[in-house]
Amino acid sequence: MDKKEKVYEVMKASAEPLNATKIAEISGLDKKEVDKAMKKLKEEGLIESPKRCYWIAK
């Protein structure tokens, strides 16, 4: 599983919106890696932001 998939799985498993720091804690990835993965997921339209700096999987 690549980093983008891991970040997406963490977001799908969460019942509430998460920020990059929380995703990094849960996934064990570096925050910079999480930020890069989230940027790709956002470009692909797989995640959305219900409030500033917090994201959920569609």
ZARO-792899 format. One record per residue (C-alpha): x negated, y, z negated; residue in one letter. Coordinates in pm, 1 decimal. Layout:
> X,Y,Z,r
> X,Y,Z,a
...
//
This chain:
> X,Y,Z,r
> 0.0,0.0,0.0,m
> -146.0,336.4,94.2,d
> -129.3,645.0,-125.9,k
> 164.0,799.3,58.8,k
> 371.3,482.0,13.3,e
> 277.6,463.2,-354.5,k
> 385.0,823.9,-414.0,v
> 712.2,763.1,-227.3,y
> 783.9,447.9,-431.4,e
> 730.6,638.4,-757.9,v
> 968.6,910.4,-639.4,m
> 1233.6,659.0,-528.3,k
> 1215.1,480.3,-864.3,a
> 1269.5,800.6,-1061.8,s
> 1619.7,911.3,-1154.9,a
> 1508.6,1273.5,-1183.7,e
> 1295.6,1513.9,-975.2,p
> 922.1,1492.8,-1041.5,l
> 632.1,1731.0,-998.0,n
> 292.9,1631.8,-858.4,a
> 132.4,1610.6,-1203.6,t
> 393.8,1363.5,-1329.7,k
> 367.5,1154.9,-1011.7,i
> -11.2,1143.5,-1057.1,a
> 32.0,1022.0,-1417.2,e
> 279.0,749.5,-1320.0,i
> 94.8,629.0,-1009.0,s
> -258.8,654.0,-1146.3,g
> -365.6,855.3,-841.5,l
> -561.1,1180.1,-846.5,d
> -337.7,1490.2,-828.8,k
> -511.1,1607.6,-509.2,k
> -427.0,1274.0,-344.2,e
> -66.2,1309.0,-460.2,v
> -48.2,1661.8,-315.6,d
> -174.7,1538.3,23.2,k
> 70.9,1247.7,24.8,a
> 359.9,1475.6,-71.0,m
> 270.7,1714.8,210.9,k
> 294.5,1428.6,461.0,k
> 621.7,1303.5,310.0,l
> 765.7,1656.2,327.8,k
> 663.9,1688.0,695.5,e
> 834.0,1354.5,768.8,e
> 1151.7,1468.7,592.2,g
> 1142.1,1189.9,333.7,l
> 1143.3,1415.0,25.6,i
> 1323.1,1733.2,-71.8,e
> 1295.5,1992.2,-346.0,s
> 1608.4,2053.4,-555.6,p
> 1416.2,2311.0,-764.0,k
> 1081.1,2482.0,-734.2,r
> 781.6,2245.3,-763.6,c
> 997.7,1938.9,-828.1,y
> 1068.2,1677.3,-562.3,w
> 1297.6,1380.6,-503.1,i
> 1307.1,1107.7,-239.7,a
> 1592.8,1133.7,9.4,k
//
